[in-house]
Amino acid sequence: MKMPLNHEETQAIVEGTTRFAMEGDSATRLLVGNLVAFLVKKGLIDQDEYLQETLKTKEFLSENYEPEKESDLKMVENIFNLHINDLKAPD
């Protein structure tokens, strides 16, 4: 029979899972940022135009996305805000 996890074991699992998810999100942000920078450098996209389209998409999702939980909408908005801030950051 399995024994239930104690508080310390549960906390260690949650912290490890959270750290893994955050590292994955950071890696994804770096990859997307690198891709956008590459496309801008190659002259394939205009960074200002891309930023405006990203802002429009965020606004559209904020107004039309109907997730099961309000926190899901906040998560989407936060991800867009991080990406927008990455685009606005100086090189």
C-alpha positions in Angstrom: 0.0 0.0 0.0 1.3 3.5 -0.9 1.9 5.9 1.9 0.7 9.5 1.4 3.4 12.1 0.8 4.2 14.3 3.7 4.3 18.1 3.4 8.0 18.3 2.7 7.8 15.6 0.0 4.8 17.3 -1.6 6.5 20.7 -1.5 9.7 19.3 -3.1 7.7 17.8 -5.9 5.7 21.1 -6.5 8.9 23.2 -6.4 10.7 20.9 -8.9 7.7 20.8 -11.2 7.3 24.6 -11.1 11.0 25.2 -11.7 10.9 22.8 -14.7 7.9 24.6 -16.2 9.5 28.0 -15.7 12.7 26.9 -17.3 10.7 25.6 -20.2 8.9 28.9 -20.5 12.2 30.8 -20.5 13.6 28.6 -23.2 10.5 29.0 -25.3 10.7 32.8 -24.9 14.4 32.8 -25.9 13.6 30.7 -29.0 10.7 32.9 -30.1 12.7 36.0 -29.5 15.6 34.6 -31.4 13.3 33.7 -34.3 11.8 37.1 -34.5 15.2 38.8 -34.3 16.5 36.5 -37.1 13.5 37.3 -39.3 14.0 41.0 -38.7 17.7 40.8 -39.4 17.0 39.0 -42.7 14.5 41.7 -43.7 11.7 39.1 -43.8 9.5 41.0 -41.3 9.3 44.5 -40.0 9.7 44.5 -36.2 7.4 47.4 -35.6 4.7 45.8 -37.8 5.1 42.5 -36.0 4.8 44.3 -32.6 1.6 46.0 -33.8 0.1 42.7 -35.0 1.1 41.0 -31.7 -0.6 43.8 -29.8 -3.8 43.4 -31.9 -3.7 39.6 -31.3 -3.4 40.1 -27.6 -6.3 42.6 -27.6 -8.4 40.2 -29.7 -7.7 37.3 -27.4 -8.4 39.4 -24.3 -11.8 40.3 -25.6 -12.8 37.0 -27.3 -11.0 34.2 -25.5 -13.4 32.4 -23.2 -11.3 29.9 -21.1 -12.8 27.6 -18.5 -10.9 29.6 -15.8 -10.2 33.4 -15.6 -6.6 32.5 -14.6 -6.1 30.9 -18.0 -6.9 34.3 -19.7 -4.5 36.0 -17.3 -1.8 33.5 -18.2 -2.3 34.2 -22.0 -2.2 37.9 -21.4 0.9 37.6 -19.3 2.7 35.5 -21.9 1.8 38.1 -24.6 3.0 40.9 -22.2 6.3 39.1 -21.7 6.8 38.7 -25.5 5.8 42.3 -26.2 8.3 43.5 -23.5 11.0 41.3 -25.1 10.3 43.0 -28.5 10.4 46.5 -27.0 13.6 45.8 -25.0 16.8 47.3 -26.5 19.1 44.9 -28.3 
